[in-house]
Amino acid sequence: MTTSPARIAVVGTGWWATEHHIPALLDHPDAALVALCDANLEKARMTADAYGVPSAYASVDEMLANERLDGAIVVTDHATHYTVAKGCLQAGLHILIEKPMTLFAREAKELVELAASQRVQIAMGYNHTYSPYTIRAQQVVASGALGELQYVNGIFNQHVLRLYQGKSTGIGEGRDRLVHSPADAYSDPRRSGGGHGHLQITHLASLLFFISGRRVAQVQARMRNHGLAVDLVDAILVEFDNGSLGSIGGTGNMAGGRKIDLQLYCENGWIDIDEAAGTARISDNGTLHEEALTDENRHYYRHATTKNFVETVLGQAENHVSGLIGWRAVELLDAAYRSAAAGGSAVEVASLYD
């Protein structure tokens, strides 16, 4: 068993790493942030100097060869998640991967199987799954009280158009010791894969699979870029592995607000989550329960994923949202992007592995 403190490295020193994961590690009494790695060595060194981290590297292989580590947090561009995560898993490290886990279902499957063979954990950076009503909804569904899932409706709208335009001015300003901005990563499909699907719909997918325990069987999708290099608006029809149906989508151009809703309708009840308002209703045979978000939780549990990862590495806690959830979300998005590229034709998830 790993002894305290857990020796952790962060791979990728961009906006999300410097604003969330690095401060969370430094705040954790049982974590030691011992190394940073970024393909841009100057960027890694600047971040290391700003946060007092002992070592900075440009190569993951070099870092793994020179550091004694228990775990690593992967916060690189989406397109590099698979390669970085695979190297860390092969070195026997527990890993936390920011969303999306990978861009392709084959890659996600391989990582989950590799982690199992190495007897290490993959944790996912899905912070929305930590809200008390999300956890309660998962427990109610798992209990069987609502019966079989029959229909899902999900929407994730937010004003992140500037990110898809490659403009990061104003993003993250005024918050914790921001070292690096998002720059233009989210507007470049070579680095990000896609736009709204891989940046935001993936959060909705994590809630869906975390709560329902289901898996996608078939997807039909249409996407619109509205002049961007990546998708801005997504509409996805889903058939799940038990034959239930769903509609999932959203836009990155909701000026002045955000709307994150997820409804699950089952044989004997339903769940209605309004993430933006911080409320949820669960109906079980006519009984209505309602919970409101507390002040502490209005920051989207911004450090919860890192905290749980450290405690998972040390054996102090269960892995809250595992690589399996990440894999299921990748299946949905991989199939959706393929379907949209084919004009909305149905894509069987099984075909992703042919």
BELRA-V284419 format. One record per pair of residues at least 6 apart in sequence whose ideal C-beta (glycine too) atoms are under 8 Angstrom apart, sorted by the first residue. I is the first residue (numbers start at 1). GAP is how many residues later the second one is. D is the distance in whole Angstrom. If there is no record, write none. Layout:
i: <I,I>
gap: <GAP,GAP>
d: <D,D>
This chain:
i: <1,1,2,2,2,2,3,4,4,5,5,5,5,6,6,6,6,6,6,6,6,7,7,7,7,7,7,7,8,8,8,8,8,8,8,8,8,8,8,8,8,9,9,9,9,9,9,9,9,9,9,9,10,10,10,10,10,10,10,10,10,10,10,11,11,11,11,11,11,11,11,11,11,11,11,12,12,12,12,12,12,12,12,13,13,13,13,13,13,13,13,13,13,13,13,14,14,14,14,14,14,14,15,15,15,15,15,15,15,15,16,16,17,17,17,18,18,18,18,18,18,18,19,19,19,19,19,20,20,20,21,21,21,21,21,22,22,22,22,22,23,23,23,23,24,24,24,24,25,25,25,25,25,26,26,27,28,28,28,30,30,30,30,31,33,33,34,34,34,34,34,35,35,35,35,35,35,35,35,36,36,36,36,36,36,36,37,37,37,37,37,37,37,38,38,38,38,38,38,39,39,40,41,41,41,43,44,44,44,45,46,47,47,47,47,48,48,48,50,50,51,51,55,55,55,57,57,60,60,60,61,64,64,64,64,69,69,70,70,70,71,71,71,71,71,71,71,72,72,72,72,72,73,73,73,73,73,74,74,74,74,74,74,74,74,75,75,76,77,77,77,78,78,78,78,78,78,78,79,79,79,79,79,80,81,81,81,81,81,81,82,82,82,82,82,82,85,85,85,85,85,85,86,86,86,88,89,89,89,89,89,89,89,90,90,92,92,93,94,94,94,94,94,94,94,95,95,95,95,95,96,96,96,96,96,96,96,97,97,97,97,97,97,97,98,99,99,99,99,99,99,99,99,99,100,100,100,100,100,100,100,101,101,101,101,101,101,101,101,101,102,102,102,102,103,103,103,103,104,104,104,105,105,105,105,105,105,105,105,106,106,107,108,108,108,108,108,109,109,111,111,111,112,112,112,112,115,115,115,121,121,121,121,121,122,122,122,122,123,123,123,123,123,123,123,123,123,124,124,124,124,124,124,124,125,126,126,126,126,126,126,126,126,127,127,127,127,127,128,128,128,128,128,128,128,128,129,129,129,129,129,129,129,130,130,130,130,130,130,131,131,131,131,131,131,132,132,133,133,133,133,133,133,134,134,134,134,134,136,136,136,136,137,137,137,137,137,137,138,138,138,140,140,140,140,141,141,141,141,141,141,141,142,145,145,145,145,146,146,146,146,146,146,146,146,147,147,147,147,148,148,148,148,149,149,149,149,149,149,149,149,150,150,150,150,150,151,151,151,151,151,152,152,152,152,152,152,152,152,152,152,152,152,152,153,153,153,153,153,153,153,154,154,154,154,154,154,154,154,154,154,155,155,155,155,155,155,155,155,156,156,156,156,156,156,156,156,156,157,157,157,157,157,157,157,157,158,158,158,158,158,158,158,159,159,159,159,159,159,159,160,160,160,160,160,161,161,161,161,162,162,162,162,163,163,163,163,163,163,164,164,164,164,164,164,164,164,164,165,165,166,166,166,166,166,167,168,168,168,168,169,171,171,172,172,172,185,185,186,186,186,186,187,187,187,187,188,188,189,189,189,192,192,192,193,194,194,194,194,194,195,195,195,195,195,195,195,196,196,196,196,196,196,196,196,197,197,197,197,197,197,198,199,200,200,201,201,201,201,201,201,201,202,202,203,204,204,204,204,205,205,205,205,205,206,206,206,206,207,207,207,208,208,208,208,208,209,209,209,209,210,210,211,211,211,212,212,214,214,214,214,215,215,215,215,215,216,216,216,216,216,216,216,216,216,217,217,217,217,217,217,218,218,218,218,218,218,218,219,219,219,219,219,219,219,219,219,219,219,220,220,220,220,220,220,220,221,221,221,221,221,221,221,221,221,221,222,222,222,222,223,223,223,223,223,223,223,224,224,224,225,225,226,226,226,231,232,232,232,233,233,233,233,233,234,234,234,234,234,234,235,235,236,236,236,236,236,236,237,237,237,238,238,238,238,238,239,239,240,248,257,258,259,260,260,260,261,261,261,261,261,262,262,262,262,263,263,263,263,264,264,268,268,269,269,269,269,270,270,271,271,271,271,272,272,272,273,273,274,277,278,278,278,278,279,279,279,279,280,280,281,281,281,282,282,283,304,305,305,308,308,308,311,312,312,312,331,331,334,335,335,335,335,336,338,338,339,339,339>
gap: <313,314,68,311,312,313,311,26,310,24,25,26,27,24,25,26,64,65,304,307,308,25,27,60,61,62,63,64,17,23,24,25,26,61,62,63,64,65,301,302,305,24,25,26,27,28,54,58,60,62,63,64,7,11,12,15,23,25,26,27,62,63,65,25,26,27,49,52,61,62,63,64,65,73,77,25,26,62,63,64,65,72,86,9,23,24,25,27,30,31,33,34,62,166,167,24,61,62,166,168,169,171,153,156,157,163,165,166,167,168,59,82,30,56,58,29,32,33,159,160,161,162,153,156,157,158,159,282,283,286,52,54,75,284,285,11,14,25,29,31,28,153,154,280,278,279,282,283,6,8,48,281,285,7,25,276,278,279,282,280,281,284,286,279,18,20,19,20,21,33,35,18,19,20,21,22,28,32,34,8,11,12,17,19,20,21,7,19,20,21,22,23,26,6,9,18,19,20,38,19,37,18,15,16,17,137,12,13,14,11,133,6,9,132,133,6,7,8,127,129,126,128,8,11,12,6,9,24,27,28,26,23,24,27,29,22,24,23,24,243,22,23,24,25,238,239,242,16,21,22,23,24,22,23,25,233,236,7,10,11,14,21,22,23,24,23,50,8,108,114,115,22,24,25,113,114,115,120,24,111,112,113,114,111,16,17,19,20,21,22,20,21,22,25,28,29,10,12,16,17,26,37,24,25,28,7,6,22,25,26,29,31,33,24,28,26,28,27,26,27,28,29,215,218,219,20,25,26,27,28,26,27,28,29,209,210,213,14,25,26,27,28,226,229,27,25,26,27,99,103,104,107,227,230,93,98,102,226,229,230,233,7,10,21,23,222,225,226,228,229,6,9,224,228,90,95,227,231,226,230,248,222,225,226,229,230,244,247,248,246,247,223,215,218,219,222,223,218,244,11,212,216,10,211,212,215,6,7,208,191,192,198,201,202,197,200,201,204,182,185,186,189,196,197,198,199,200,82,181,197,198,199,201,202,180,77,80,81,84,179,195,199,200,173,174,175,177,178,6,75,78,79,132,147,172,173,6,77,78,81,191,192,196,167,171,174,175,178,190,144,147,149,162,166,170,159,165,140,146,147,149,158,160,73,76,77,139,146,144,146,153,155,74,127,134,136,143,145,72,73,75,6,131,142,144,8,70,71,72,123,125,130,71,123,124,139,140,118,120,121,122,123,124,125,138,119,120,121,122,94,96,118,119,63,65,91,93,95,115,116,117,94,95,115,116,117,93,94,95,113,114,56,60,86,88,92,93,94,95,96,110,111,112,113,93,94,95,108,109,110,112,50,53,54,92,93,94,95,107,108,109,49,93,94,95,104,105,106,107,40,44,45,47,48,93,94,103,104,93,94,95,97,100,101,102,103,42,92,94,96,100,101,102,93,94,95,96,97,98,99,26,36,39,40,92,71,91,92,94,6,7,8,9,8,19,23,24,36,89,22,23,31,32,35,64,66,68,88,22,63,17,18,20,21,22,17,13,14,15,16,12,10,11,6,9,10,6,7,6,9,13,44,8,41,42,43,41,42,6,40,41,6,7,38,144,29,36,37,139,143,30,33,34,35,36,37,57,34,35,36,37,38,54,55,56,26,34,37,136,139,140,135,53,50,52,33,35,47,48,49,132,135,127,131,57,44,46,56,58,43,123,124,127,128,115,119,120,123,55,66,68,6,38,40,54,56,6,116,119,120,111,115,51,53,60,28,52,26,27,28,30,25,26,113,116,134,22,23,24,25,112,115,116,119,133,22,23,24,131,132,133,20,21,117,128,129,130,131,17,18,19,20,113,116,117,120,127,128,130,16,17,119,124,125,126,127,13,14,15,16,114,115,116,118,119,123,12,13,118,122,8,10,11,12,113,114,117,7,8,9,6,7,6,7,27,109,19,20,21,16,17,18,19,20,14,15,16,17,102,106,12,14,11,12,13,96,100,103,8,9,10,7,8,9,10,94,6,7,6,84,19,18,17,14,15,16,11,12,13,14,15,9,10,11,13,7,8,9,10,6,7,16,17,13,14,15,16,12,13,9,10,11,12,8,9,10,6,7,6,16,14,15,19,20,11,12,13,14,10,11,7,8,9,6,7,6,16,15,16,9,11,12,6,6,7,8,18,21,18,12,13,14,17,11,9,14,6,7,8>
d: <8,5,5,6,5,7,8,4,6,8,5,6,4,6,5,7,5,6,5,4,5,5,5,8,6,5,5,8,6,6,7,6,7,7,7,5,7,7,8,7,7,8,6,4,7,6,6,6,5,8,5,7,5,6,6,7,7,8,5,7,7,5,6,8,5,8,6,8,6,7,5,7,6,5,7,8,6,7,4,4,8,8,8,8,6,8,4,8,5,5,8,4,8,7,6,8,7,8,5,7,7,7,8,7,6,7,6,6,4,8,5,6,8,7,4,6,8,8,7,6,4,5,6,6,6,8,5,6,7,7,5,6,8,8,5,7,8,7,5,8,8,5,7,7,8,4,4,6,5,4,8,6,7,6,6,7,7,6,5,6,7,6,8,5,7,6,7,6,7,6,7,7,7,4,7,6,6,5,7,5,6,5,5,7,5,7,6,7,4,7,7,6,5,4,7,8,8,7,8,6,8,7,7,7,4,7,4,7,7,5,7,7,7,5,7,7,7,4,7,5,8,8,8,8,7,4,8,6,5,7,7,7,7,5,8,8,6,7,7,5,5,4,6,7,7,8,5,5,5,8,5,8,7,5,8,7,7,6,5,5,7,6,7,5,6,5,8,5,6,4,7,6,8,6,7,5,5,6,6,7,5,7,6,8,6,7,7,6,5,8,5,7,8,4,8,7,6,6,8,8,6,7,7,6,7,5,6,7,5,6,6,6,8,7,7,6,6,6,5,5,8,7,7,7,5,8,7,8,6,7,8,4,7,6,7,7,4,8,6,7,6,7,7,6,4,7,5,6,8,5,7,7,7,7,7,5,5,7,6,6,6,5,7,8,6,7,3,6,7,5,5,7,8,6,4,7,7,7,7,5,7,7,5,5,5,8,7,4,7,7,6,8,8,6,4,4,7,6,7,6,6,8,7,5,6,5,7,5,6,5,7,5,7,8,8,6,3,7,7,7,5,6,5,7,7,7,8,7,7,5,7,7,6,4,5,7,4,8,7,7,5,7,8,5,4,6,6,5,7,5,7,6,8,6,7,8,8,6,6,5,7,5,8,8,4,4,8,8,7,8,8,8,7,6,7,6,8,6,7,3,8,4,8,6,7,7,7,7,7,7,8,7,5,8,5,7,6,6,6,5,8,6,7,6,7,8,6,6,7,7,8,7,7,7,7,5,8,8,4,7,5,4,7,7,6,5,3,4,7,6,7,6,5,6,6,7,6,5,6,8,5,5,8,6,6,6,6,6,6,8,4,6,7,7,8,7,7,3,7,7,8,7,6,7,7,5,8,7,7,5,8,5,8,6,7,7,4,8,7,5,7,7,8,6,5,6,7,5,8,8,5,6,6,4,8,4,8,5,5,5,8,4,8,6,4,7,6,8,6,6,4,8,8,7,7,5,5,7,7,7,8,8,7,7,5,7,6,5,8,7,7,7,7,7,6,4,7,7,8,6,5,5,7,8,5,5,6,6,6,7,8,4,8,3,7,8,4,4,6,7,8,6,6,5,6,7,5,6,5,7,6,7,8,7,6,6,7,8,8,6,5,6,7,7,8,8,5,5,8,6,7,7,8,3,4,6,7,8,5,6,7,5,6,7,4,7,6,5,5,6,7,6,7,6,6,6,7,7,7,6,7,8,5,6,8,6,7,7,7,7,7,4,5,7,7,6,8,6,5,7,8,8,8,7,6,8,8,5,4,6,6,6,8,7,7,8,6,5,6,6,7,7,4,6,7,7,6,7,6,7,7,5,5,7,5,5,6,5,7,6,8,7,4,8,6,7,5,7,6,7,6,8,7,4,5,5,7,5,7,7,4,5,6,7,5,7,7,7,4,7,8,4,7,4,5,7,8,5,6,5,4,7,5,8,8,8,4,7,6,4,6,6,5,7,8,7,6,5,6,8,8,5,8,7,8,5,6,8,7,8,8,4,7,5,6,7,5,8,7,7,6,7,4,7,6,7,6,8,7,8,8,5,5,8,4,5,8,7,6,7,8,8,8,5,7,7,7,5,7,6,5,7,6,7,5,5,6,8,5,7,7,5,8,7,5,8,8,5,7,8,6,3,7,7,6,7,6,7,7,6,6,7,5,8,5,8,8,8,8,6,7,5,4,7,5,8,5,7,6,4,8,6,6,8,5,8,6,7,5>
